Amino acid sequence: MSEDLRDLVRREFEAAYGTEAAGIWSSPGRANLIGEHTDYNEGFVLPFGIDRRTFAAVGLRDDARIRVGSTFSDEIAEIALAELHPDAVSGWSAYPLGVVWALGRLGHADLQAVPGVDIMLESDVPVGAGLSSSAAIEGAVAFALDELWRLGLDRVELARVGRTAENDFVGAPTGIMDQMASLLGRDDAAVFIDCRTEEARAIDLRLAENDLTILVIDTQVEHQHASGGYRERRASCEAGAAALGVASLRDVTLADLERAREVLDDVTFRRVRHVVTENQRVLDTVAALAEDGPRAIGELLDASHRSMRDDFEISVPELDLAVETAQSSGAIGARMTGGGFGGSAIALVPRGLVSHVQVAVDGAFAEHGYAQPVTFMVTPSEGARRE
């Protein structure tokens, strides 16, 4: 598949712009093993890059303009580098153009001096499925421009660029997890990230040697991070931290929850409880993987979903059904993944039971009158790279 997409994006670049690309770069989507809505609370997360990627064919221009096209849209967006600002762009092109703007905003590139670029994108990361198609775009474009403009940025700095693009250009109030996973991913490993210090290290998953795989169940219920539900949850977390007198919920421990219950209203308390307990589940998952391997983390995944469903209230009936059906059909553990309000669930499944779980999920969705989900296996994979 990757070879096909590389060839396709190269051909589309030449057809659209009448010249050859200087190169092709790619970056993966991500699934989050555990640690949801903890990143913007300066907590812990454990995502991984997946083997579905966005490819960017990029070439330099001899003027100060930028053009962005994609094989999934007939539109080619064009704008002068000097005119880039959040109100000037809308739609899907805001993600790649936001990266260019963020490189200037953060002082990494002088947009008055660098050459313009042409960009063509292709991707097999599902859009709206909670697998961070946006971070895959941001990672591929940032990695390409870092090389072509000779900026010399490291991967964490490029992740910050992507987050700035998403927060301040697109207007989605996300943390840095998605961009870090897309840029720092490694084969057969998750990325343990401390979102306060932005330190990251690979955590071996050893899925193949344990005869396990991760099954994605895309409910086909699309979500959007820039919409209200995500913003409300973030605002609740910030209000909870302020009421408890701490800089962020990272500073609240399990032992503090009793006092938090007395100080906070019920809804804010439950939002805070999710974040605090989810941080602990991430740490427990890292320890369990090191000590006992991936078969030991099932209950932590299950508990994470219950917390997102009951305390953070970001699940939807389709996600709950996917998780419950996977659990009852032989999955070691399952949970929704991503920002919530739709998107995908993941299930840790013995390889021999994958078809059984898929058939069971299809049947359950049909029985409930839901649209048929899309299920597929993902492999933890390498982060951004030049192809």
Number of C-alpha atoms within 10 A of each C-alpha: 9 16 8 9 19 21 13 16 25 23 17 20 26 14 11 15 15 10 12 16 22 13 15 23 24 31 37 38 34 36 29 27 25 31 28 29 28 26 23 21 23 22 26 29 31 26 29 36 36 28 21 24 30 28 33 38 31 27 22 20 14 9 13 17 20 21 20 22 25 23 15 9 11 8 12 14 18 15 16 14 24 15 11 20 16 16 9 10 18 13 8 16 20 24 24 28 28 28 28 25 25 26 24 18 18 13 9 18 19 15 21 12 11 18 18 20 22 23 27 26 29 23 25 16 22 16 17 19 26 30 28 26 26 25 30 34 30 34 37 31 32 30 24 25 21 18 14 18 16 11 13 12 14 11 20 18 18 25 27 21 27 33 27 25 27 28 17 16 24 25 15 19 18 21 20 25 32 32 34 32 37 36 33 25 27 22 18 19 22 29 26 25 25 19 21 14 9 19 12 18 15 18 19 18 21 18 21 12 8 13 12 21 22 23 24 25 27 27 25 20 19 15 20 18 20 15 13 10 17 20 15 11 18 18 13 18 26 20 17 25 22 13 13 18 12 13 13 19 25 21 15 21 14 12 9 13 17 11 10 22 15 10 14 17 11 13 14 23 21 24 22 28 26 24 28 23 19 27 29 17 22 25 16 14 24 21 15 16 17 15 10 10 18 20 20 16 22 20 15 21 24 19 17 26 28 19 22 24 20 13 19 24 18 20 24 16 14 25 28 18 17 29 26 19 21 29 20 12 18 17 26 21 26 31 32 36 31 28 24 28 23 25 27 32 31 30 29 27 26 20 18 12 14 24 11 14 24 22 13 17 24 19 14 18 18 13 9 11 9 15 13 15 20 15 21 13 17 17 19 26 25 22 28 31 16 14 14
